[in-house]
Structure formats: C-alpha cells, structure tokens
Amino acid sequence: MSARLVLSVTAVAGLGLLGACSATTGASPAPTPAPTPVAVQRQAVAVQAKLVAADVAGLGQVLTDQDGHTLYRFEKDTANPPASTCEGTCATAWPPVLATGTVDVEGVDPKLVGTLTRGDGSTQVTVNGWPVYRYAKDTAAGQANGQDVGDTWHAVTPTGGKATTQEQQTAINTTNIPGLDTVLTDQNGRTLYLYTKDSKKPSKSTCDGACATAWPPLLAQGDVQVNGVDPKLVGKVTRGDGTVQVTIGGWPVYRYAKDTAAGQANGHAVNGVWFELEQNGCKVADGKKPLTTTGSPSSTAPAADPGGSSY
C-alpha cells in the first residue's frame, strides 16, 4: 500500500517535471522582443513631416509634403493664436499634416514653421501660424483639387499665405479709353482709380465701409503682375481690415462698382475726387473726360455720385 503511494507521488512529480521541461524547450511561443532604438528611429523617419516649396500648375509656388502632395490652409482656422477647427469628418477629408519629430523644410524659412496640439492630442504642423492639411481627393503629386473648395480652402504658399490661381492673380495693365488716352486697368480690364482724399506719402487708404463697397480696393492676390508700368511705381499698403491693397505711385488704387465691363470709366471725376491713373502713377488731367463712342461701354463722366455720397 505504501509502495503504491510512493510510486503514485513519484509519477505525479515526474509529470510536473515533464511539464516544466516542455515550457523551457520552446513549446510556447517566445514573447516578441521590443524594437531596437534603431528600428524605432527608422519608423519615425518614415512618417516624418516635410515641407517643400514646389511649383504646382496654375498656382505657382506652393507648399507640398514629402510625396509632392499639395498642402492647404483653412480660412475658418486662426493663425494668431494657431488653432485648428477641422475635426471629425472634416479631418477625414482634409488630413492634418502631423509632426512626429523635427519638421524638415526645403525652400521654406524654418522660423515660419511651428506646431499646435489638436483636440485629439496629436501635433499638427503650422506655417506662419496657419495649420496645414492635405486633401484626400489629391491622389497624385502635383494635383490641387482642393483649391478654392467652399471658398475656404486654399493651397498654402511658402510664407503661409493663401495661393491664388493664375487667373485670379492681380495684374496692372494699360488700355486706351477714348478721351482719356492710356490709363491703368486690372487683370480683367477694369479701369483703376485713385482717391484724392487718400495720401501717397505715406500710402494710406481712407476709403472703408460703404465707400469700399462703391469703390472696391484692388487687393494684392499673389505676386502683382505688371505690364506697361514701371514696377518701381507699384507697391502695397495694409488696410484697416488687414487686407493688402495695391498702390501705384504711392496712391492706393480702386475699381468702381458701376463699371460693369472692361473699358468703362463711369467713375471719372466723381465728386471731383476720383480719377483714373496714368502710367506714371498720377491722376488723369482734369481737362480730360471719357468719350462715348460706338461699341465702347464708356460713358461721359457724372458730376457727382448719384447716391449723394461724399466719396
């Protein structure tokens, strides 16, 4: 009886030893070793953000990522302070450019590049304060399908500005209007004017509010293209609302809302303070006035604004 007990205990002990040996001989899979520091470093480099200044057809020079995908800014975000308002489904359509470490730059001033913390805790890249994004519908390098989407998404320039299409870029051209001779026009052939209540030294606009509705300021969209005018005469001035207005010869320049087609000059001498600009940046001489000719949309100059305004 005792012999059998000893044998049984011995057998159980043997099974225990056998189980212990099985555990040490690799029957169960060994735990996956932690990645080495080198492996971790390679993973980080693979997703590291990079900003590259590149030419994109129709937009000129804008920012792209390391794969050549165009980058964008969202007008509903803010740059000061930097803040992103694109979350949830918005961030699915417009994936934010995230930073996992130092952001590489090529053709971009590193001082303009920063980051912000998003609502989900991730770190997004900013350029001059503006959060930057990709667009999910850009499926290949060089595409810019997100430009002007909803009038709130624009490709971002290397300085953080919003890019404009070449058709939208501001241009200063010349045209001949009978009775006025050669005057300046914008990229759409609309006559340009100066306001004698502004100042040219220093450049300053005094036309705001209702005045700016009647006389829309010519804003600088992209690099101002100049044709037939000395580029040294062309400058810019920041308006009270923060927009940037083109100046010529120091004078802030405007369109006239009642010029509804290229070649019109209905704003000539309105209230004695609005005049077209000549190539030298000066106002058209007081003795001149536009002539009404067959096929020309120009009209004779009104003596005063019909609305009775002082501008």
Secondary structure as GFF3:
##gff-version 3
##sequence-region A 1 311
A	DSSP	alpha_helix	2	24	.	.	.	ID=ss1
A	DSSP	alpha_helix	37	46	.	.	.	ID=ss2
A	DSSP	beta_strand	50	56	.	.	.	ID=ss3
A	DSSP	beta_strand	60	64	.	.	.	ID=ss4
A	DSSP	beta_strand	72	74	.	.	.	ID=ss5
A	DSSP	beta_strand	78	79	.	.	.	ID=ss6
A	DSSP	beta_strand	82	83	.	.	.	ID=ss7
A	DSSP	alpha_helix	89	93	.	.	.	ID=ss8
A	DSSP	beta_strand	104	106	.	.	.	ID=ss9
A	DSSP	three_ten_helix	110	112	.	.	.	ID=ss10
A	DSSP	beta_strand	113	117	.	.	.	ID=ss11
A	DSSP	beta_strand	123	127	.	.	.	ID=ss12
A	DSSP	beta_strand	130	131	.	.	.	ID=ss13
A	DSSP	three_ten_helix	149	151	.	.	.	ID=ss14
A	DSSP	beta_strand	153	155	.	.	.	ID=ss15
A	DSSP	beta_strand	171	177	.	.	.	ID=ss16
A	DSSP	beta_strand	181	185	.	.	.	ID=ss17
A	DSSP	beta_strand	193	195	.	.	.	ID=ss18
A	DSSP	beta_strand	199	200	.	.	.	ID=ss19
A	DSSP	beta_strand	203	204	.	.	.	ID=ss20
A	DSSP	alpha_helix	210	214	.	.	.	ID=ss21
A	DSSP	beta_strand	225	226	.	.	.	ID=ss22
A	DSSP	three_ten_helix	231	233	.	.	.	ID=ss23
A	DSSP	beta_strand	234	238	.	.	.	ID=ss24
A	DSSP	beta_strand	244	248	.	.	.	ID=ss25
A	DSSP	beta_strand	251	252	.	.	.	ID=ss26
A	DSSP	three_ten_helix	270	272	.	.	.	ID=ss27
A	DSSP	beta_strand	274	276	.	.	.	ID=ss28
###
